[in-house]
């Protein structure tokens, strides 16, 4: 997992636990064959793809209401 992507994604989703949950759910989807929502000239891991999707606003999330 690239540190620069992680830092940028943390600016979008400031709650670390929520960020972990969003990334892990998206990684599972990508590993099951979901198409990446971002393009890259380099080969990225599913974790990096998920972080880039968050950074670029391709993934939406909603915090649970209490």
NUDRENLO-753923 format. One record per residue: residue number from 1; x, y, z of N, C-alpha, C, O, CB in turn. Coordinates in Angstrom, 1 decimal, always signed. Glycine has a CB too. Layout:
REM residues N
<rec lumtor="NUM" n_c1="X" n_c2="Y" n_c3="Z" ca_c1="X" ca_c2="Y" ca_c3="Z" c_c1="X" c_c2="Y" c_c3="Z" o_c1="X" o_c2="Y" o_c3="Z" cb_c1="X" cb_c2="Y" cb_c3="Z"/>
...
END
This chain:
REM residues 66
<rec lumtor="1" n_c1="+0.8" n_c2="-1.2" n_c3="+0.0" ca_c1="+0.0" ca_c2="+0.0" ca_c3="+0.0" c_c1="+0.9" c_c2="+1.2" c_c3="+0.0" o_c1="+1.8" o_c2="+1.4" o_c3="+0.8" cb_c1="-1.0" cb_c2="+0.0" cb_c3="+1.2"/>
<rec lumtor="2" n_c1="+0.7" n_c2="+2.1" n_c3="-0.9" ca_c1="+1.5" ca_c2="+3.3" ca_c3="-1.1" c_c1="+1.1" c_c2="+4.3" c_c3="+0.0" o_c1="+0.0" o_c2="+4.7" o_c3="+0.2" cb_c1="+1.3" cb_c2="+3.9" cb_c3="-2.4"/>
<rec lumtor="3" n_c1="+2.2" n_c2="+4.8" n_c3="+0.7" ca_c1="+2.0" ca_c2="+5.7" ca_c3="+1.8" c_c1="+1.4" c_c2="+7.1" c_c3="+1.3" o_c1="+0.5" o_c2="+7.6" o_c3="+2.0" cb_c1="+3.3" cb_c2="+6.0" cb_c3="+2.5"/>
<rec lumtor="4" n_c1="+1.8" n_c2="+7.5" n_c3="+0.2" ca_c1="+1.2" ca_c2="+8.8" ca_c3="-0.3" c_c1="-0.3" c_c2="+8.7" c_c3="-0.6" o_c1="-1.0" o_c2="+9.6" o_c3="-0.4" cb_c1="+2.0" cb_c2="+9.3" cb_c3="-1.6"/>
<rec lumtor="5" n_c1="-0.7" n_c2="+7.6" n_c3="-1.2" ca_c1="-2.2" ca_c2="+7.3" ca_c3="-1.4" c_c1="-2.9" c_c2="+7.3" c_c3="-0.1" o_c1="-4.0" o_c2="+7.8" o_c3="+0.0" cb_c1="-2.4" cb_c2="+6.0" cb_c3="-2.2"/>
<rec lumtor="6" n_c1="-2.3" n_c2="+6.6" n_c3="+0.9" ca_c1="-3.0" ca_c2="+6.5" ca_c3="+2.2" c_c1="-3.2" c_c2="+7.8" c_c3="+2.8" o_c1="-4.2" o_c2="+8.1" o_c3="+3.4" cb_c1="-2.1" cb_c2="+5.6" cb_c3="+3.1"/>
<rec lumtor="7" n_c1="-2.1" n_c2="+8.7" n_c3="+2.8" ca_c1="-2.3" ca_c2="+10.0" ca_c3="+3.4" c_c1="-3.3" c_c2="+10.9" c_c3="+2.7" o_c1="-4.1" o_c2="+11.6" o_c3="+3.3" cb_c1="-0.9" cb_c2="+10.8" cb_c3="+3.3"/>
<rec lumtor="8" n_c1="-3.4" n_c2="+10.8" n_c3="+1.4" ca_c1="-4.4" ca_c2="+11.6" ca_c3="+0.6" c_c1="-5.8" c_c2="+11.0" c_c3="+0.9" o_c1="-6.7" o_c2="+11.8" o_c3="+1.0" cb_c1="-4.1" cb_c2="+11.5" cb_c3="-0.9"/>
<rec lumtor="9" n_c1="-5.9" n_c2="+9.7" n_c3="+0.9" ca_c1="-7.3" ca_c2="+9.2" ca_c3="+1.2" c_c1="-7.7" c_c2="+9.5" c_c3="+2.6" o_c1="-8.9" o_c2="+9.7" o_c3="+2.9" cb_c1="-7.2" cb_c2="+7.6" cb_c3="+1.0"/>
<rec lumtor="10" n_c1="-6.8" n_c2="+9.6" n_c3="+3.6" ca_c1="-7.1" ca_c2="+10.0" ca_c3="+4.9" c_c1="-7.6" c_c2="+11.4" c_c3="+5.0" o_c1="-8.3" o_c2="+11.8" o_c3="+6.0" cb_c1="-5.9" cb_c2="+9.8" cb_c3="+5.9"/>
<rec lumtor="11" n_c1="-7.2" n_c2="+12.3" n_c3="+4.1" ca_c1="-7.8" ca_c2="+13.6" ca_c3="+4.0" c_c1="-9.2" c_c2="+13.6" c_c3="+3.6" o_c1="-10.0" o_c2="+14.5" o_c3="+4.0" cb_c1="-7.0" cb_c2="+14.5" cb_c3="+3.1"/>
<rec lumtor="12" n_c1="-9.6" n_c2="+12.6" n_c3="+2.8" ca_c1="-11.0" ca_c2="+12.5" ca_c3="+2.3" c_c1="-11.9" c_c2="+11.8" c_c3="+3.4" o_c1="-13.0" o_c2="+12.3" o_c3="+3.7" cb_c1="-11.1" cb_c2="+11.7" cb_c3="+1.0"/>
<rec lumtor="13" n_c1="-11.4" n_c2="+10.7" n_c3="+4.0" ca_c1="-12.1" ca_c2="+10.0" ca_c3="+5.0" c_c1="-11.2" c_c2="+10.1" c_c3="+6.3" o_c1="-10.3" o_c2="+9.4" o_c3="+6.4" cb_c1="-12.4" cb_c2="+8.5" cb_c3="+4.7"/>
<rec lumtor="14" n_c1="-11.5" n_c2="+11.1" n_c3="+7.1" ca_c1="-10.7" ca_c2="+11.4" ca_c3="+8.3" c_c1="-10.7" c_c2="+10.4" c_c3="+9.4" o_c1="-9.8" o_c2="+10.3" o_c3="+10.2" cb_c1="-11.0" cb_c2="+12.7" cb_c3="+8.8"/>
<rec lumtor="15" n_c1="-11.8" n_c2="+9.6" n_c3="+9.5" ca_c1="-12.0" ca_c2="+8.6" ca_c3="+10.5" c_c1="-11.2" c_c2="+7.3" c_c3="+10.0" o_c1="-11.6" o_c2="+6.7" o_c3="+9.0" cb_c1="-13.5" cb_c2="+8.2" cb_c3="+10.8"/>
<rec lumtor="16" n_c1="-10.1" n_c2="+7.0" n_c3="+10.7" ca_c1="-9.2" ca_c2="+5.9" ca_c3="+10.3" c_c1="-10.0" c_c2="+4.6" c_c3="+10.2" o_c1="-9.8" o_c2="+3.8" o_c3="+9.3" cb_c1="-8.1" cb_c2="+5.7" cb_c3="+11.3"/>
<rec lumtor="17" n_c1="-10.9" n_c2="+4.3" n_c3="+11.2" ca_c1="-11.6" ca_c2="+3.0" ca_c3="+11.2" c_c1="-12.6" c_c2="+3.0" c_c3="+9.9" o_c1="-12.7" o_c2="+1.9" o_c3="+9.3" cb_c1="-12.5" cb_c2="+2.9" cb_c3="+12.4"/>
<rec lumtor="18" n_c1="-13.2" n_c2="+4.1" n_c3="+9.6" ca_c1="-14.1" ca_c2="+4.1" ca_c3="+8.5" c_c1="-13.3" c_c2="+3.9" c_c3="+7.2" o_c1="-13.7" o_c2="+3.2" o_c3="+6.3" cb_c1="-14.9" cb_c2="+5.4" cb_c3="+8.4"/>
<rec lumtor="19" n_c1="-12.1" n_c2="+4.6" n_c3="+7.1" ca_c1="-11.2" ca_c2="+4.4" ca_c3="+5.9" c_c1="-10.8" c_c2="+3.0" c_c3="+5.8" o_c1="-10.9" o_c2="+2.4" o_c3="+4.6" cb_c1="-10.0" cb_c2="+5.3" cb_c3="+6.1"/>
<rec lumtor="20" n_c1="-10.5" n_c2="+2.3" n_c3="+6.8" ca_c1="-10.1" ca_c2="+0.9" ca_c3="+6.7" c_c1="-11.3" c_c2="+0.0" c_c3="+6.2" o_c1="-11.1" o_c2="-0.8" o_c3="+5.4" cb_c1="-9.6" cb_c2="+0.4" cb_c3="+8.1"/>
<rec lumtor="21" n_c1="-12.4" n_c2="+0.3" n_c3="+6.8" ca_c1="-13.6" ca_c2="-0.5" ca_c3="+6.3" c_c1="-14.0" c_c2="-0.2" c_c3="+4.9" o_c1="-14.3" o_c2="-1.2" o_c3="+4.2" cb_c1="-14.8" cb_c2="-0.1" cb_c3="+7.2"/>
<rec lumtor="22" n_c1="-13.9" n_c2="+1.0" n_c3="+4.4" ca_c1="-14.2" ca_c2="+1.3" ca_c3="+3.0" c_c1="-13.2" c_c2="+0.7" c_c3="+2.1" o_c1="-13.6" o_c2="+0.0" o_c3="+1.1" cb_c1="-14.2" cb_c2="+2.8" cb_c3="+2.8"/>
<rec lumtor="23" n_c1="-11.9" n_c2="+0.8" n_c3="+2.4" ca_c1="-10.9" ca_c2="+0.2" ca_c3="+1.6" c_c1="-11.0" c_c2="-1.4" c_c3="+1.6" o_c1="-10.9" o_c2="-2.0" o_c3="+0.5" cb_c1="-9.5" cb_c2="+0.6" cb_c3="+2.1"/>
<rec lumtor="24" n_c1="-11.2" n_c2="-2.0" n_c3="+2.7" ca_c1="-11.3" ca_c2="-3.4" ca_c3="+2.8" c_c1="-12.5" c_c2="-4.0" c_c3="+2.0" o_c1="-12.4" o_c2="-5.0" o_c3="+1.3" cb_c1="-11.3" cb_c2="-3.9" cb_c3="+4.2"/>
<rec lumtor="25" n_c1="-13.6" n_c2="-3.3" n_c3="+2.1" ca_c1="-14.8" ca_c2="-3.7" ca_c3="+1.3" c_c1="-14.5" c_c2="-3.6" c_c3="-0.2" o_c1="-14.9" o_c2="-4.5" o_c3="-0.9" cb_c1="-16.0" cb_c2="-2.9" cb_c3="+1.7"/>
<rec lumtor="26" n_c1="-13.9" n_c2="-2.5" n_c3="-0.6" ca_c1="-13.6" ca_c2="-2.3" ca_c3="-2.0" c_c1="-12.6" c_c2="-3.3" c_c3="-2.5" o_c1="-12.7" o_c2="-3.7" o_c3="-3.6" cb_c1="-13.2" cb_c2="-0.8" cb_c3="-2.3"/>
<rec lumtor="27" n_c1="-11.6" n_c2="-3.6" n_c3="-1.7" ca_c1="-10.6" ca_c2="-4.6" ca_c3="-2.1" c_c1="-11.3" c_c2="-5.9" c_c3="-2.4" o_c1="-10.9" o_c2="-6.6" o_c3="-3.3" cb_c1="-9.5" cb_c2="-4.7" cb_c3="-1.0"/>
<rec lumtor="28" n_c1="-12.2" n_c2="-6.3" n_c3="-1.5" ca_c1="-12.9" ca_c2="-7.6" ca_c3="-1.7" c_c1="-13.6" c_c2="-7.5" c_c3="-3.0" o_c1="-13.6" o_c2="-8.5" o_c3="-3.7" cb_c1="-13.9" cb_c2="-7.8" cb_c3="-0.5"/>
<rec lumtor="29" n_c1="-14.3" n_c2="-6.4" n_c3="-3.3" ca_c1="-15.0" ca_c2="-6.3" ca_c3="-4.6" c_c1="-14.1" c_c2="-6.4" c_c3="-5.8" o_c1="-14.4" o_c2="-7.1" o_c3="-6.8" cb_c1="-15.8" cb_c2="-5.0" cb_c3="-4.7"/>
<rec lumtor="30" n_c1="-12.9" n_c2="-5.7" n_c3="-5.7" ca_c1="-12.0" ca_c2="-5.8" ca_c3="-6.8" c_c1="-11.4" c_c2="-7.2" c_c3="-7.0" o_c1="-11.2" o_c2="-7.7" o_c3="-8.1" cb_c1="-10.8" cb_c2="-4.8" cb_c3="-6.6"/>
<rec lumtor="31" n_c1="-11.2" n_c2="-7.9" n_c3="-5.9" ca_c1="-10.6" ca_c2="-9.3" ca_c3="-6.0" c_c1="-11.6" c_c2="-10.2" c_c3="-6.5" o_c1="-11.3" o_c2="-11.3" o_c3="-7.1" cb_c1="-10.1" cb_c2="-9.7" cb_c3="-4.6"/>
<rec lumtor="32" n_c1="-12.9" n_c2="-9.9" n_c3="-6.4" ca_c1="-14.0" ca_c2="-10.8" ca_c3="-6.9" c_c1="-14.3" c_c2="-10.4" c_c3="-8.4" o_c1="-15.2" o_c2="-11.1" o_c3="-9.0" cb_c1="-15.2" cb_c2="-10.6" cb_c3="-6.1"/>
<rec lumtor="33" n_c1="-13.6" n_c2="-9.5" n_c3="-9.0" ca_c1="-13.7" ca_c2="-9.2" ca_c3="-10.4" c_c1="-14.3" c_c2="-7.9" c_c3="-10.7" o_c1="-14.5" o_c2="-7.6" o_c3="-11.9" cb_c1="-14.5" cb_c2="-10.2" cb_c3="-11.0"/>
<rec lumtor="34" n_c1="-14.7" n_c2="-7.0" n_c3="-9.8" ca_c1="-15.2" ca_c2="-5.7" ca_c3="-10.1" c_c1="-14.2" c_c2="-4.9" c_c3="-10.8" o_c1="-13.0" o_c2="-5.0" o_c3="-10.6" cb_c1="-15.7" cb_c2="-5.0" cb_c3="-8.8"/>
<rec lumtor="35" n_c1="-14.7" n_c2="-4.1" n_c3="-11.7" ca_c1="-13.8" ca_c2="-3.2" ca_c3="-12.6" c_c1="-13.3" c_c2="-2.0" c_c3="-11.8" o_c1="-14.1" o_c2="-1.4" o_c3="-11.0" cb_c1="-14.5" cb_c2="-2.8" cb_c3="-13.8"/>
<rec lumtor="36" n_c1="-12.1" n_c2="-1.7" n_c3="-11.9" ca_c1="-11.5" ca_c2="-0.5" ca_c3="-11.2" c_c1="-12.2" c_c2="+0.8" c_c3="-11.8" o_c1="-12.5" o_c2="+0.8" o_c3="-13.0" cb_c1="-10.0" cb_c2="-0.4" cb_c3="-11.4"/>
<rec lumtor="37" n_c1="-12.4" n_c2="+1.8" n_c3="-11.0" ca_c1="-13.0" ca_c2="+3.0" ca_c3="-11.4" c_c1="-12.0" c_c2="+4.1" c_c3="-11.7" o_c1="-12.4" o_c2="+5.2" o_c3="-12.1" cb_c1="-13.9" cb_c2="+3.5" cb_c3="-10.3"/>
<rec lumtor="38" n_c1="-10.7" n_c2="+3.7" n_c3="-11.6" ca_c1="-9.7" ca_c2="+4.6" ca_c3="-12.0" c_c1="-8.7" c_c2="+3.9" c_c3="-12.9" o_c1="-8.6" o_c2="+2.7" o_c3="-12.9" cb_c1="-8.9" cb_c2="+5.1" cb_c3="-10.7"/>
<rec lumtor="39" n_c1="-8.1" n_c2="+4.7" n_c3="-13.8" ca_c1="-7.1" ca_c2="+4.2" ca_c3="-14.7" c_c1="-5.7" c_c2="+4.5" c_c3="-14.2" o_c1="-5.5" o_c2="+5.6" o_c3="-13.6" cb_c1="-7.3" cb_c2="+4.7" cb_c3="-16.1"/>
<rec lumtor="40" n_c1="-4.7" n_c2="+3.7" n_c3="-14.5" ca_c1="-3.3" ca_c2="+4.0" ca_c3="-14.1" c_c1="-2.4" c_c2="+3.3" c_c3="-15.2" o_c1="-2.7" o_c2="+2.3" o_c3="-15.7" cb_c1="-3.0" cb_c2="+3.4" cb_c3="-12.7"/>
<rec lumtor="41" n_c1="-1.3" n_c2="+4.0" n_c3="-15.4" ca_c1="-0.3" ca_c2="+3.5" ca_c3="-16.4" c_c1="+0.5" c_c2="+2.5" c_c3="-15.7" o_c1="+1.1" o_c2="+1.6" o_c3="-16.4" cb_c1="+0.5" cb_c2="+4.6" cb_c3="-16.9"/>
<rec lumtor="42" n_c1="+0.6" n_c2="+2.5" n_c3="-14.4" ca_c1="+1.3" ca_c2="+1.5" ca_c3="-13.7" c_c1="+0.4" c_c2="+0.4" c_c3="-13.1" o_c1="-0.8" o_c2="+0.6" o_c3="-12.9" cb_c1="+2.1" cb_c2="+2.1" cb_c3="-12.5"/>
<rec lumtor="43" n_c1="+0.9" n_c2="-0.7" n_c3="-12.8" ca_c1="+0.2" ca_c2="-1.8" ca_c3="-12.2" c_c1="+0.0" c_c2="-1.6" c_c3="-10.7" o_c1="+1.0" o_c2="-1.5" o_c3="-10.0" cb_c1="+0.9" cb_c2="-3.2" cb_c3="-12.4"/>
<rec lumtor="44" n_c1="-1.2" n_c2="-1.4" n_c3="-10.3" ca_c1="-1.5" ca_c2="-1.1" ca_c3="-8.9" c_c1="-2.1" c_c2="-2.3" c_c3="-8.2" o_c1="-2.8" o_c2="-3.1" o_c3="-8.8" cb_c1="-2.5" cb_c2="+0.1" cb_c3="-8.7"/>
<rec lumtor="45" n_c1="-1.9" n_c2="-2.4" n_c3="-6.9" ca_c1="-2.5" ca_c2="-3.4" ca_c3="-6.1" c_c1="-3.9" c_c2="-3.1" c_c3="-5.8" o_c1="-4.3" o_c2="-1.9" o_c3="-6.0" cb_c1="-1.7" cb_c2="-3.6" cb_c3="-4.7"/>
<rec lumtor="46" n_c1="-4.8" n_c2="-4.0" n_c3="-5.5" ca_c1="-6.2" ca_c2="-3.7" ca_c3="-5.2" c_c1="-6.3" c_c2="-2.6" c_c3="-4.1" o_c1="-7.2" o_c2="-1.8" o_c3="-4.1" cb_c1="-6.9" cb_c2="-5.0" cb_c3="-4.8"/>
<rec lumtor="47" n_c1="-5.4" n_c2="-2.7" n_c3="-3.1" ca_c1="-5.5" ca_c2="-1.7" ca_c3="-2.0" c_c1="-5.2" c_c2="-0.3" c_c3="-2.6" o_c1="-5.9" o_c2="+0.7" o_c3="-2.2" cb_c1="-4.4" cb_c2="-2.0" cb_c3="-0.9"/>
<rec lumtor="48" n_c1="-4.2" n_c2="-0.2" n_c3="-3.4" ca_c1="-3.9" ca_c2="+1.1" ca_c3="-4.0" c_c1="-5.0" c_c2="+1.6" c_c3="-5.0" o_c1="-5.3" o_c2="+2.8" o_c3="-5.0" cb_c1="-2.6" cb_c2="+1.1" cb_c3="-4.8"/>
<rec lumtor="49" n_c1="-5.6" n_c2="+0.7" n_c3="-5.7" ca_c1="-6.7" ca_c2="+1.1" ca_c3="-6.5" c_c1="-7.9" c_c2="+1.7" c_c3="-5.7" o_c1="-8.4" o_c2="+2.7" o_c3="-6.0" cb_c1="-7.2" cb_c2="-0.1" cb_c3="-7.4"/>
<rec lumtor="50" n_c1="-8.2" n_c2="+1.0" n_c3="-4.6" ca_c1="-9.2" ca_c2="+1.4" ca_c3="-3.7" c_c1="-8.9" c_c2="+2.8" c_c3="-3.1" o_c1="-9.8" o_c2="+3.7" o_c3="-3.0" cb_c1="-9.5" cb_c2="+0.4" cb_c3="-2.5"/>
<rec lumtor="51" n_c1="-7.7" n_c2="+3.0" n_c3="-2.7" ca_c1="-7.3" ca_c2="+4.3" ca_c3="-2.2" c_c1="-7.4" c_c2="+5.4" c_c3="-3.3" o_c1="-7.9" o_c2="+6.5" o_c3="-3.0" cb_c1="-5.8" cb_c2="+4.3" cb_c3="-1.6"/>
<rec lumtor="52" n_c1="-7.0" n_c2="+5.1" n_c3="-4.5" ca_c1="-7.1" ca_c2="+6.1" ca_c3="-5.6" c_c1="-8.5" c_c2="+6.4" c_c3="-5.9" o_c1="-8.9" o_c2="+7.6" o_c3="-6.1" cb_c1="-6.4" cb_c2="+5.6" cb_c3="-6.8"/>
<rec lumtor="53" n_c1="-9.4" n_c2="+5.4" n_c3="-5.8" ca_c1="-10.8" ca_c2="+5.7" ca_c3="-6.0" c_c1="-11.4" c_c2="+6.6" c_c3="-5.0" o_c1="-12.2" o_c2="+7.5" o_c3="-5.3" cb_c1="-11.6" cb_c2="+4.3" cb_c3="-6.0"/>
<rec lumtor="54" n_c1="-11.0" n_c2="+6.4" n_c3="-3.7" ca_c1="-11.4" ca_c2="+7.3" ca_c3="-2.6" c_c1="-10.9" c_c2="+8.8" c_c3="-2.9" o_c1="-11.6" o_c2="+9.7" o_c3="-2.8" cb_c1="-10.9" cb_c2="+6.8" cb_c3="-1.3"/>
<rec lumtor="55" n_c1="-9.6" n_c2="+8.9" n_c3="-3.2" ca_c1="-9.0" ca_c2="+10.2" ca_c3="-3.5" c_c1="-9.7" c_c2="+10.9" c_c3="-4.6" o_c1="-9.9" o_c2="+12.1" o_c3="-4.5" cb_c1="-7.5" cb_c2="+10.0" cb_c3="-3.8"/>
<rec lumtor="56" n_c1="-10.0" n_c2="+10.2" n_c3="-5.6" ca_c1="-10.6" ca_c2="+10.8" ca_c3="-6.8" c_c1="-12.1" c_c2="+11.0" c_c3="-6.7" o_c1="-12.8" o_c2="+11.4" o_c3="-7.6" cb_c1="-10.3" cb_c2="+10.0" cb_c3="-8.0"/>
<rec lumtor="57" n_c1="-12.7" n_c2="+10.6" n_c3="-5.6" ca_c1="-14.1" ca_c2="+10.7" ca_c3="-5.4" c_c1="-15.0" c_c2="+9.8" c_c3="-6.1" o_c1="-16.2" o_c2="+10.0" o_c3="-6.3" cb_c1="-14.5" cb_c2="+12.1" cb_c3="-5.7"/>
<rec lumtor="58" n_c1="-14.4" n_c2="+8.6" n_c3="-6.5" ca_c1="-15.2" ca_c2="+7.6" ca_c3="-7.3" c_c1="-16.0" c_c2="+6.7" c_c3="-6.4" o_c1="-16.9" o_c2="+6.1" o_c3="-6.8" cb_c1="-14.2" cb_c2="+6.8" cb_c3="-8.1"/>
<rec lumtor="59" n_c1="-15.7" n_c2="+6.7" n_c3="-5.1" ca_c1="-16.4" ca_c2="+5.9" ca_c3="-4.1" c_c1="-17.1" c_c2="+6.8" c_c3="-3.1" o_c1="-16.5" o_c2="+7.7" o_c3="-2.6" cb_c1="-15.4" cb_c2="+4.9" cb_c3="-3.3"/>
<rec lumtor="60" n_c1="-18.4" n_c2="+6.5" n_c3="-2.9" ca_c1="-19.1" ca_c2="+7.2" ca_c3="-1.9" c_c1="-19.3" c_c2="+6.3" c_c3="-0.7" o_c1="-19.3" o_c2="+5.1" o_c3="-0.8" cb_c1="-20.5" cb_c2="+7.7" cb_c3="-2.5"/>
<rec lumtor="61" n_c1="-19.5" n_c2="+7.0" n_c3="+0.4" ca_c1="-19.7" ca_c2="+6.2" ca_c3="+1.6" c_c1="-20.6" c_c2="+7.0" c_c3="+2.5" o_c1="-20.8" o_c2="+8.2" o_c3="+2.4" cb_c1="-18.3" cb_c2="+5.9" cb_c3="+2.4"/>
<rec lumtor="62" n_c1="-21.2" n_c2="+6.3" n_c3="+3.5" ca_c1="-22.1" ca_c2="+7.0" ca_c3="+4.4" c_c1="-21.9" c_c2="+6.5" c_c3="+5.7" o_c1="-21.9" o_c2="+5.3" o_c3="+6.0" cb_c1="-23.6" cb_c2="+6.8" cb_c3="+3.9"/>
<rec lumtor="63" n_c1="-21.7" n_c2="+7.4" n_c3="+6.7" ca_c1="-21.5" ca_c2="+7.0" ca_c3="+8.1" c_c1="-22.8" c_c2="+6.5" c_c3="+8.6" o_c1="-23.9" o_c2="+7.1" o_c3="+8.3" cb_c1="-20.9" cb_c2="+8.2" cb_c3="+8.9"/>
<rec lumtor="64" n_c1="-22.7" n_c2="+5.5" n_c3="+9.4" ca_c1="-24.0" ca_c2="+4.9" ca_c3="+10.0" c_c1="-24.6" c_c2="+5.9" c_c3="+11.0" o_c1="-23.9" o_c2="+6.5" o_c3="+11.8" cb_c1="-23.6" cb_c2="+3.6" cb_c3="+10.7"/>
<rec lumtor="65" n_c1="-25.9" n_c2="+6.0" n_c3="+11.0" ca_c1="-26.6" ca_c2="+6.9" ca_c3="+11.9" c_c1="-26.7" c_c2="+6.1" c_c3="+13.3" o_c1="-26.9" o_c2="+4.9" o_c3="+13.3" cb_c1="-28.0" cb_c2="+7.3" cb_c3="+11.4"/>
<rec lumtor="66" n_c1="-26.5" n_c2="+6.9" n_c3="+14.3" ca_c1="-26.6" ca_c2="+6.2" ca_c3="+15.6" c_c1="-28.0" c_c2="+6.3" c_c3="+16.2" o_c1="-28.2" o_c2="+5.9" o_c3="+17.3" cb_c1="-25.6" cb_c2="+6.8" cb_c3="+16.6"/>
END
